[in-house]
Amino acid sequence: MAYLNENYLKLQAGYFFPEIARRVREFCEANPEAAKRLIRCGIGDVTEPLPRAAVEAMKRAVEELGHSESFRGYGPEQGYEFLRSIIAQHDYRDRNIEIADDEIFISDGSKCDCGYILDILGDQNKVAVPDPVYPVYVDTNVMAGHTGQGTKDGGYEGILYLPCTAENDFVPEPPKEHVDLVYLCFPNNPTGAVASRGQLAQWVEYAHAHEAILLFDAAYESYISDPEIPHSIFEIPGARECAIELCSFSKNGGFTGVRCGFTVMSNSVLARTENGRRLPLHPLWQRRWSTKSNSVSYPVQRGAEALYSQEGHKQVRALIDHYMGNAKLLRGAAADAELKAFGGVNAPYIWVETPDGLTSWEMFDRMLRELNVVITPGAGFGAQGEGYFRLSAFNSRENAEEVARRLKNL
Ligand SMILES: *Cc1c(COP(=O)(O)O)cnc(C)c1O
């Protein structure tokens, strides 16, 4: 009989989102009247339709494929030049960041890239993640066999957890000990925290001192409104030598269902072999895409390109303004309800302390029962998430206003 990958058997917490769904279903079955009032305010998915510019570009691209003069088959495995160059120009070189077109690698999204990137990194690396955390960073390492068994508090042996608490404004400091790989995500999901230039500079300094690599998730970069907050890790001097950036069109262009993102892999990031040779990762990443992928569909890449056009850019701004308008309403309502709320200023998530010492699941049940609002319990994101819950600004304005009204009755 064939053997299975036993690392998958180590995974816990896979019950988290199903458990939310189960509790909501049970509540709705028992309370059909309340079920009609139910509002989901916990989802990490966008709710508003695609920007018109992207829709039109994708329609044109599909039409091109339907005619022999303009038909295209396989594209370049790393993505079309038209998209790689517009990204490198607009997101980097226009902001005085030195990134070449061939340092951009197009993908079907950054969740996927979190898994793919482990293909080119060794199994011996010591990994650090923030706590609370986007579970994908941890679970992909578990699947790849980079951890020991699960622990009682929902973590895994072999991973270094960096506590993100109200004391450090949910931005972890570099650890005293050595690690090889560090996952960072700013603006943060789930806490909504952002890192200052100085805080990111400390991480780049740590990475240089320890010859570590920073995996920087910038999925929420476009939600930053504070001009002092960096949008990219590459705004920090020295990051070209130690950072890989993960970007996505999911949260700015609303591409969660369309699927497109990219990684920025500079030519200057080195990693070592068992026998001590120091080699660039870029050729390995290039090769990984050539061998394992045929990139993202042509219409999708045209849709992503259109987000950079003048009208595309305006439409993306309008989407973000819409969600951040919701965030402002929810933050204000949480404050009025005398809840302690964080985030929601440069990020579409609000991280709220549970009142009266409730656990995050107790708070989930209370919000469901009393307000008929679904939130995300913080404990699902890690041990340090206990005692918090996440409110999401991804909603219609009507729903956000209604949730804000109901919070007053808490
Ligand atoms: C939504 C999200 C992404 C984007 O994932 P895609 O696969 O590109 O849709 C990446 N990182 C975090 C932390 C997210 O919340």
The ligand as an SDF file (V2000), in Angstrom:
LIG
                    3D

 15 15  0  0  0  0  0  0  0  0999 V2000
   -6.6790   37.6310    2.0700 C   0  0  0  0  0  0  0  0  0  0  0  0
   -5.2660   37.4220    2.4410 C   0  0  0  0  0  0  0  0  0  0  0  0
   -4.3100   37.1300    1.4680 C   0  0  0  0  0  0  0  0  0  0  0  0
   -4.6660   37.0250    0.0140 C   0  0  0  0  0  0  0  0  0  0  0  0
   -4.7740   35.7040   -0.3660 O   0  0  0  0  0  0  0  0  0  0  0  0
   -5.0940   35.3520   -1.8880 P   0  0  0  0  0  0  0  0  0  0  0  0
   -4.6950   33.9100   -1.9880 O   0  0  0  0  0  0  0  0  0  0  0  0
   -4.2260   36.2260   -2.7220 O   0  0  0  0  0  0  0  0  0  0  0  0
   -6.5460   35.5750   -2.1140 O   0  0  0  0  0  0  0  0  0  0  0  0
   -2.9940   36.9810    1.8630 C   0  0  0  0  0  0  0  0  0  0  0  0
   -2.6270   37.1040    3.1490 N   0  0  0  0  0  0  0  0  0  0  0  0
   -3.5150   37.3880    4.1010 C   0  0  0  0  0  0  0  0  0  0  0  0
   -3.0420   37.5460    5.4960 C   0  0  0  0  0  0  0  0  0  0  0  0
   -4.8660   37.5400    3.7750 C   0  0  0  0  0  0  0  0  0  0  0  0
   -5.7460   37.8070    4.7490 O   0  0  0  0  0  0  0  0  0  0  0  0
  1  2  1  0
  2  3  1  0
  2 14  2  0
  3  4  1  0
  3 10  2  0
  4  5  1  0
  5  6  1  0
  6  7  2  0
  6  8  1  0
  6  9  1  0
 10 11  1  0
 11 12  2  0
 12 13  1  0
 12 14  1  0
 14 15  1  0
M  END
$$$$
